[in-house]
């Protein structure tokens, strides 16, 4: 049934499911906040140590994962690969070995990690358990990747929700009832990962051929291992500027910047990442078929940059009102002017995720890793300069420039492999329209900034002018708008009848 639908319809439907899943996961996380923030159960210092463990674990999972999730999708999608049936089991064996190595590495380093992160060499056992969690997550990459390849977005979300439900239950038991502190949180993480691996991994093993092939393993590693370097560098590209802001400007500007990233991050979490989860699979399938189809990449890029620019504008102009609902602290209200450039950064990042799909399909993973590292270095250098010249606003500008550079570097390499004419006119036009309306809002608001409610109606009307500007610049024709609306209506009627 899935194969009968067009790629763009599959992309939209699966992206919608992933977006709902991301929203549910974020909302589910709120159940943990009362326990994490209860100092009778977990001191502020312990919570800070947990954040260090969390960052370290995230980087370790990416490093030891060896890019096997992407490698699995790539080689399963290759219609001309005569050994495709051996790919899932071989990849699974690789991550099992790598996950075991991760567990051993954490055990060998437990004394040092305990001193660094927990400020006590006597808590090495906790580091060992955290290493078990990292090893389990390394292996879990494969079952989740397998589900994504088969375009079972709903099953992917169910697996993630199961993992979150077990985590919440575990934290309430180990931290809330048994009062085990940070140890209890780590035990809950291990339990949730183990249950998820048992369910998702068991389902994968029941559907694949148990066939290990060394030559297939070599191809998977040659493809995936370079990606682990880029994946480890990516978090530094996304959040490394915060270290420099704290170092150069101090805590208060960092707080403003962090709040602005949370608002602009809505674009990343619910649109960019949801699209990426679906497009990473469907896009590779389109480019690795015997009859290569590049139309999906052209159309997806055009729709993404237009819709993404609209969302970026909405987040920027409504940021003051959203902030005023939660707080009247001046430092957070003043963070609103950072939201628009940060949102544009995520727009460029989303464009990059569409373009880089061609490099995944072509197997150019070393270039992917190199380009991410180059953009990360550029981001750090720009931050170092602009923070001293423009203050915290300079960090937002550096973010836009770094993501734009990453997309540009990727486009240059992608042209060597596929002739995909992305609509740069659509991107430039959509950004111009969004920027113009944003400037109009800034001029209209003037100095009326305490709560910004007097201009809420104006802002809502302003957002309606975005599609008018898009049509006026002929980025979309009226016939396309009418056709799109007709398609939506037909699908809604079909669902009501079904």
C-alpha positions as CSV (number, residue, x, y, z in Angstrom):
1,X,0.0,0.0,0.0
2,X,2.9,2.4,0.9
3,X,4.5,1.8,-2.5
4,X,1.4,2.8,-4.4
5,X,1.5,6.4,-3.1
6,X,3.7,9.0,-4.6
7,X,7.0,9.8,-2.7
8,X,5.8,13.3,-1.8
9,X,2.6,12.0,-0.2
10,X,4.6,9.4,1.7
11,X,7.0,12.1,2.8
12,X,4.2,14.3,4.1
13,X,2.3,11.5,5.8
14,X,5.3,10.0,7.5
15,X,6.7,13.4,8.4
16,X,3.4,14.2,10.1
17,X,3.6,11.0,12.2
18,X,7.1,11.8,13.2
19,X,6.1,15.4,14.2
20,X,3.3,14.0,16.4
21,X,5.7,11.6,17.9
22,X,8.2,14.3,18.7
23,X,5.5,16.4,20.3
24,X,4.4,13.5,22.4
25,X,7.9,12.7,23.5
26,X,8.5,16.3,24.5
27,X,5.2,16.5,26.5
28,X,6.0,13.1,28.1
29,X,9.3,14.6,29.4
30,X,7.3,17.0,31.5
31,X,6.3,14.1,33.8
32,X,9.9,13.9,34.9
33,X,10.4,17.6,35.7
34,X,8.7,17.5,39.1
35,X,11.1,14.7,40.2
36,X,14.3,16.1,38.6
37,X,13.6,19.6,40.1
38,X,12.7,18.3,43.6
39,X,15.9,19.0,45.6
40,X,14.8,16.6,48.3
41,X,15.2,13.8,45.7
42,X,17.9,15.2,43.6
43,X,20.2,18.1,44.6
44,X,21.0,20.8,42.1
45,X,24.6,19.7,42.0
46,X,23.5,16.1,41.2
47,X,21.2,17.4,38.4
48,X,24.1,19.3,37.0
49,X,26.3,16.2,37.0
50,X,23.5,14.3,35.3
51,X,23.6,16.9,32.5
52,X,27.3,16.3,32.0
53,X,26.7,12.5,31.9
54,X,23.9,13.0,29.4
55,X,26.0,15.1,27.0
56,X,28.9,12.6,27.3
57,X,26.6,9.7,26.7
58,X,25.0,11.3,23.6
59,X,28.4,11.8,22.1
60,X,29.5,8.3,22.9
61,X,26.4,6.8,21.3
62,X,27.1,8.7,18.1
63,X,30.8,7.7,18.1
64,X,30.3,4.0,18.9
65,X,27.2,3.8,16.6
66,X,29.6,4.0,13.6
67,X,27.0,5.5,11.4
68,X,25.3,2.0,11.1
69,X,21.8,3.5,11.1
70,X,22.5,5.4,7.9
71,X,24.5,2.6,6.4
72,X,21.6,0.2,6.9
73,X,19.2,2.4,5.1
74,X,21.7,3.1,2.3
75,X,22.5,-0.6,1.5
76,X,19.0,-1.9,2.0
77,X,17.9,0.7,-0.6
78,X,20.4,-0.3,-3.2
79,X,18.3,-2.3,-5.8
80,X,21.5,-3.5,-7.6
81,X,23.1,-5.0,-4.4
82,X,22.9,-8.8,-4.7
83,X,23.8,-9.2,-1.0
84,X,21.1,-7.0,0.4
85,X,19.6,-9.8,2.5
86,X,22.8,-10.1,4.5
87,X,22.9,-6.4,5.4
88,X,20.6,-6.2,8.4
89,X,22.1,-9.1,10.4
90,X,25.7,-8.1,9.5
91,X,25.0,-4.5,10.6
92,X,23.4,-5.8,13.8
93,X,26.5,-7.8,14.6
94,X,28.7,-4.7,14.1
95,X,26.7,-2.6,16.6
96,X,26.6,-5.5,19.1
97,X,30.3,-5.7,19.0
98,X,30.7,-1.9,19.1
99,X,28.1,-1.6,21.9
100,X,30.1,-4.2,23.9
101,X,33.3,-2.2,23.3
102,X,31.5,0.9,24.6
103,X,30.5,-0.9,27.8
104,X,34.1,-2.0,28.4
105,X,35.5,1.4,27.6
106,X,33.2,3.0,30.2
107,X,34.2,0.3,32.7
108,X,37.9,0.9,32.1
109,X,37.4,4.7,32.4
110,X,35.0,4.5,35.4
111,X,37.5,5.9,37.9
112,X,38.5,8.9,35.7
113,X,34.9,9.6,34.6
114,X,33.7,9.3,38.2
115,X,36.2,12.0,39.3
116,X,35.5,14.2,36.3
117,X,31.7,14.1,36.2
118,X,30.7,13.0,39.7
119,X,33.5,14.6,41.7
120,X,34.1,11.3,43.6
121,X,36.2,8.4,42.6
122,X,34.0,6.2,44.9
123,X,31.1,6.3,42.5
124,X,32.7,4.3,39.7
125,X,29.9,1.7,39.7
126,X,27.5,4.3,38.5
127,X,29.7,5.0,35.5
128,X,29.7,1.3,34.7
129,X,26.0,1.2,34.7
130,X,25.9,4.3,32.5
131,X,28.2,2.5,30.1
132,X,25.6,-0.3,29.9
133,X,23.0,2.3,28.9
134,X,25.3,3.7,26.2
135,X,26.0,0.2,24.9
136,X,22.2,-0.6,24.7
137,X,21.5,2.6,22.8
138,X,24.3,1.9,20.3
139,X,22.6,-1.4,19.5
140,X,19.1,0.2,19.4
141,X,20.2,2.3,16.4
142,X,19.7,-0.7,14.2
143,X,16.1,-1.7,15.0
144,X,15.0,1.9,14.8
145,X,16.8,2.3,11.5
146,X,15.2,-1.0,10.2
147,X,11.7,0.3,11.0
148,X,12.4,3.6,9.3
149,X,13.7,1.9,6.2
150,X,10.4,0.0,5.9
151,X,8.6,3.4,6.4
152,X,6.8,2.3,9.5
153,X,6.7,5.7,11.1
154,X,3.9,4.7,13.5
155,X,5.9,1.7,14.8
156,X,8.9,3.9,15.2
157,X,6.9,6.4,17.3
158,X,5.4,3.5,19.4
159,X,8.9,2.2,20.1
160,X,10.1,5.6,21.2
161,X,7.0,6.1,23.4
162,X,7.4,2.7,25.0
163,X,11.0,3.6,25.8
164,X,9.8,6.9,27.3
165,X,7.0,5.2,29.3
166,X,9.4,2.7,30.9
167,X,11.9,5.6,31.6
168,X,9.2,7.6,33.4
169,X,8.0,4.6,35.4
170,X,11.6,3.7,36.3
171,X,12.4,7.3,37.5
172,X,9.3,7.4,39.6
173,X,10.3,4.1,41.2
174,X,14.1,4.4,41.6
175,X,14.2,8.1,42.2
176,X,10.8,9.0,43.6
177,X,10.0,5.9,45.8
178,X,13.4,4.3,46.5
179,X,15.2,7.7,46.6
180,X,18.3,6.5,44.9
181,X,19.3,9.9,43.5
182,X,21.4,10.0,40.4
183,X,21.9,6.3,40.6
184,X,18.2,5.8,40.3
185,X,18.0,7.9,37.1
186,X,20.7,5.8,35.5
187,X,19.0,2.6,36.5
188,X,15.8,3.9,34.8
189,X,17.7,4.7,31.6
190,X,19.2,1.2,31.5
191,X,15.8,-0.4,32.1
192,X,14.0,1.6,29.4
193,X,16.8,0.9,26.9
194,X,16.8,-2.8,27.7
195,X,13.0,-3.1,27.3
196,X,13.1,-1.2,24.0
197,X,15.9,-3.3,22.7
198,X,14.1,-6.5,23.6
199,X,10.9,-5.4,21.8
200,X,12.3,-3.6,18.8
201,X,15.4,-5.9,18.4
202,X,13.3,-9.0,18.8
203,X,10.9,-7.8,16.1
204,X,13.9,-7.1,13.8
205,X,15.5,-10.5,14.3
206,X,12.2,-12.2,13.5
207,X,12.1,-10.5,10.0
208,X,15.7,-10.8,8.8
209,X,17.9,-13.6,7.5
210,X,20.6,-14.5,10.0
211,X,23.5,-14.2,7.6
212,X,26.9,-12.7,8.5
213,X,29.2,-11.7,5.7
214,X,32.6,-10.2,6.3
215,X,32.7,-8.4,2.9
216,X,29.3,-6.8,3.7
217,X,30.6,-5.8,7.1
218,X,33.6,-4.1,5.5
219,X,31.4,-2.1,3.1
220,X,29.1,-1.0,6.0
221,X,32.1,0.1,8.0
222,X,33.8,2.0,5.1
223,X,30.5,3.8,4.6
224,X,29.4,4.4,8.2
225,X,32.6,4.9,10.2
226,X,33.4,8.3,8.7
227,X,29.9,9.5,9.6
228,X,30.5,8.9,13.3
229,X,33.1,11.7,13.2
230,X,30.6,14.1,11.6
231,X,27.9,13.0,14.0
232,X,30.1,13.7,17.0
233,X,31.0,17.2,15.5
234,X,27.3,18.0,14.8
235,X,26.3,18.6,18.5
236,X,29.3,21.0,18.8
237,X,28.0,22.8,15.7
238,X,24.5,23.0,17.2
239,X,25.4,24.0,20.8
240,X,29.1,24.8,21.0
241,X,28.5,28.5,20.8
242,X,27.0,28.4,24.3
243,X,30.4,27.6,25.8
244,X,31.9,30.7,24.1
245,X,29.0,32.9,25.2
246,X,29.4,31.8,28.8
247,X,33.2,32.3,28.6
248,X,33.2,35.7,26.9
249,X,29.9,37.4,27.9
250,X,28.8,35.5,31.1
251,X,25.7,33.9,32.5
252,X,22.9,36.5,31.7
253,X,23.6,36.7,28.0
254,X,23.8,32.9,27.9
255,X,20.4,32.7,29.6
256,X,18.9,35.0,26.9
257,X,20.5,33.0,24.1
258,X,19.4,29.7,25.6
259,X,15.8,30.8,25.8
260,X,15.9,32.1,22.2
261,X,17.2,28.7,21.1
262,X,14.3,27.0,22.8
263,X,11.8,29.1,20.9
264,X,13.6,28.8,17.5
265,X,14.1,25.1,18.2
266,X,10.4,24.5,17.7
267,X,11.2,24.8,13.9
268,X,13.9,22.2,14.3
269,X,12.1,19.8,16.5
270,X,8.7,19.7,14.8
271,X,9.5,20.5,11.2
272,X,13.2,20.0,10.3
273,X,13.8,16.8,12.3
274,X,10.4,15.3,11.4
275,X,11.0,15.9,7.7
276,X,14.5,14.5,8.0
277,X,13.4,11.2,9.6
278,X,11.1,10.5,6.7
279,X,13.2,12.1,3.9
280,X,16.4,10.3,4.8
281,X,14.8,7.0,3.8
282,X,12.5,8.1,1.0
283,X,15.1,10.3,-0.6
284,X,17.8,7.6,-0.7
285,X,15.3,5.2,-2.2
286,X,14.5,7.6,-5.0
287,X,18.2,8.1,-5.8
288,X,19.3,4.5,-5.6
289,X,16.6,3.0,-7.8
290,X,17.6,1.7,-11.2
291,X,15.7,4.6,-12.8
292,X,17.0,7.5,-10.6
293,X,14.3,10.0,-9.7
294,X,15.4,13.5,-8.5
295,X,12.1,15.2,-8.7
296,X,11.3,14.4,-5.0
297,X,14.5,16.3,-3.9
298,X,13.6,19.4,-6.0
299,X,10.0,19.5,-4.9
300,X,10.8,18.8,-1.2
301,X,13.4,21.6,-1.1
302,X,11.1,24.2,-2.6
303,X,8.2,23.3,-0.3
304,X,10.5,23.1,2.7
305,X,12.1,26.5,2.3
306,X,8.8,28.3,1.8
307,X,6.9,26.6,4.7
308,X,10.0,26.8,6.9
309,X,10.4,30.5,6.3
310,X,6.8,31.1,7.2
311,X,7.3,29.1,10.5
312,X,10.5,31.1,11.2
313,X,8.6,34.3,10.8
314,X,5.8,33.2,13.0
315,X,8.2,32.1,15.8
316,X,10.1,35.4,15.5
317,X,7.1,37.8,15.6
318,X,5.2,35.8,18.3
319,X,8.2,35.2,20.5
320,X,7.6,38.3,22.7
321,X,4.0,37.2,23.3
322,X,4.9,33.6,24.0
323,X,7.6,34.8,26.4
324,X,5.3,37.2,28.2
325,X,2.9,34.3,28.9
326,X,5.6,32.6,30.9
327,X,7.6,35.4,32.5
328,X,8.1,39.2,32.7
329,X,11.8,39.0,33.3
330,X,13.4,41.7,31.0
331,X,16.3,39.4,30.0
332,X,14.0,36.8,28.6
333,X,11.7,39.3,26.9
334,X,14.7,40.9,25.2
335,X,15.7,37.5,23.8
336,X,12.9,37.8,21.2
337,X,15.2,39.6,18.8
338,X,17.4,36.6,18.6
339,X,14.7,34.2,17.5
340,X,14.5,35.2,13.8
341,X,18.2,34.7,13.0
342,X,18.4,31.5,14.9
343,X,15.3,30.3,13.1
344,X,16.9,31.1,9.8
345,X,19.9,29.0,10.9
346,X,17.6,26.0,11.3
347,X,16.1,26.8,7.9
348,X,19.5,26.5,6.3
349,X,20.1,23.3,8.4
350,X,16.9,21.8,7.0
351,X,18.0,22.7,3.5
352,X,21.3,21.0,4.2
353,X,19.5,17.8,5.4
354,X,17.7,17.6,2.0
355,X,20.8,18.3,-0.1
356,X,23.1,15.9,2.0
357,X,20.7,13.1,1.2
358,X,22.4,12.9,-2.3
359,X,25.8,12.4,-0.6
360,X,24.4,9.6,1.5
361,X,23.0,8.0,-1.7
362,X,26.3,8.4,-3.4
363,X,28.3,7.0,-0.5
364,X,30.3,10.2,0.0
365,X,30.4,9.9,3.7
366,X,34.0,11.1,4.2
367,X,33.0,14.4,2.6
368,X,29.9,14.6,4.9
369,X,32.2,14.3,8.0
370,X,34.7,16.8,6.6
371,X,32.1,19.4,5.8
372,X,30.5,19.2,9.3
373,X,33.9,19.6,11.0
374,X,34.7,22.5,8.7
375,X,31.4,24.3,9.5
376,X,31.9,23.6,13.3
377,X,35.4,25.2,13.2
378,X,34.0,28.2,11.2
379,X,31.2,28.6,13.7
380,X,33.6,28.7,16.6
381,X,35.9,31.2,14.9
382,X,32.9,33.4,13.9
383,X,31.5,33.3,17.4
384,X,34.9,34.3,18.9
385,X,35.0,37.4,16.6
386,X,31.3,38.4,16.5
387,X,30.6,37.9,20.2
388,X,33.2,40.6,21.0
389,X,31.9,42.9,18.3
390,X,28.1,42.4,18.4
391,X,27.5,40.7,21.8
392,X,25.1,37.8,22.0
393,X,23.5,38.8,18.7
394,X,26.8,37.9,17.0
395,X,26.3,34.3,18.1
396,X,23.0,34.2,16.2
397,X,24.6,35.6,13.1
398,X,27.5,33.1,13.4
399,X,24.9,30.3,13.6
400,X,23.2,31.4,10.4
401,X,26.6,31.7,8.6
402,X,27.8,28.3,9.7
403,X,24.7,26.5,8.6
404,X,24.7,28.4,5.3
405,X,28.3,27.4,4.8
406,X,27.5,23.7,5.6
407,X,24.7,23.7,3.0
408,X,27.0,25.4,0.4
409,X,29.8,22.9,0.9
410,X,27.3,20.1,0.5
411,X,25.8,21.5,-2.6
412,X,29.2,21.7,-4.3
413,X,29.9,18.0,-3.7
414,X,26.3,16.9,-4.5
415,X,26.5,18.4,-8.0
416,X,29.3,15.9,-8.8
417,X,26.9,13.0,-8.3
418,X,23.4,14.1,-9.3
419,X,22.0,16.8,-11.5
420,X,19.4,18.2,-9.0
421,X,18.3,21.8,-9.7
422,X,17.2,23.0,-6.3
423,X,15.1,26.1,-6.3
424,X,17.5,28.7,-4.9
425,X,15.1,31.4,-6.1
426,X,12.4,30.0,-3.8
427,X,14.8,30.0,-0.8
428,X,16.0,33.6,-1.5
429,X,12.5,34.8,-2.2
430,X,10.9,33.2,0.9
431,X,13.7,34.6,3.1
432,X,13.2,38.1,1.6
433,X,9.5,38.0,2.2
434,X,9.9,36.7,5.8
435,X,12.7,39.3,6.6
436,X,10.6,42.2,5.2
437,X,7.6,41.3,7.3
438,X,9.8,40.8,10.3
439,X,11.3,44.3,9.9
440,X,7.8,45.8,9.5
441,X,6.8,44.2,12.8
442,X,9.9,45.5,14.5
443,X,9.2,49.1,13.2
444,X,5.6,48.9,14.2
445,X,6.4,47.6,17.7
446,X,8.8,50.4,18.4
447,X,9.6,50.7,22.1
448,X,6.3,49.0,23.2
449,X,8.0,46.0,24.7
450,X,6.9,45.3,28.2
451,X,4.3,42.7,27.2
452,X,3.9,43.4,23.5
453,X,0.2,42.5,23.6
454,X,-1.0,45.6,21.8
455,X,0.6,44.4,18.6
456,X,-0.6,40.8,18.7
457,X,-3.5,41.3,16.2
458,X,-1.1,43.2,13.9
459,X,1.3,40.3,14.0
460,X,-1.4,37.7,13.2
461,X,-2.5,39.8,10.2
462,X,1.2,40.2,9.2
463,X,1.6,36.4,9.0
464,X,-1.3,36.2,6.5
465,X,0.7,38.5,4.2
466,X,3.5,35.9,3.9
467,X,1.6,33.7,1.4
468,X,0.5,36.9,-0.5
469,X,4.2,37.8,-0.9
470,X,5.0,34.3,-2.0
471,X,2.4,34.4,-4.7
472,X,3.3,38.0,-5.7
473,X,6.9,36.8,-6.3
474,X,5.5,33.9,-8.3
475,X,7.3,31.4,-6.0
476,X,4.0,29.6,-6.1
477,X,1.4,30.1,-8.8
478,X,-2.3,30.5,-7.9
479,X,-3.1,27.4,-9.8
480,X,-0.6,25.5,-7.6
481,X,-2.2,26.9,-4.4
482,X,-5.7,25.9,-5.7
483,X,-4.4,22.4,-6.7
484,X,-2.8,21.9,-3.3
485,X,-6.0,23.0,-1.5
486,X,-8.0,20.6,-3.6
487,X,-5.7,17.7,-2.7
488,X,-6.0,18.5,1.0
489,X,-9.8,18.5,0.7
490,X,-9.9,15.2,-1.2
491,X,-7.7,13.5,1.4
492,X,-9.8,14.9,4.3
493,X,-13.0,13.7,2.6
494,X,-11.5,10.3,2.0
495,X,-10.4,10.0,5.6
496,X,-13.9,10.9,6.9
497,X,-15.5,8.3,4.6
498,X,-12.8,5.7,5.8
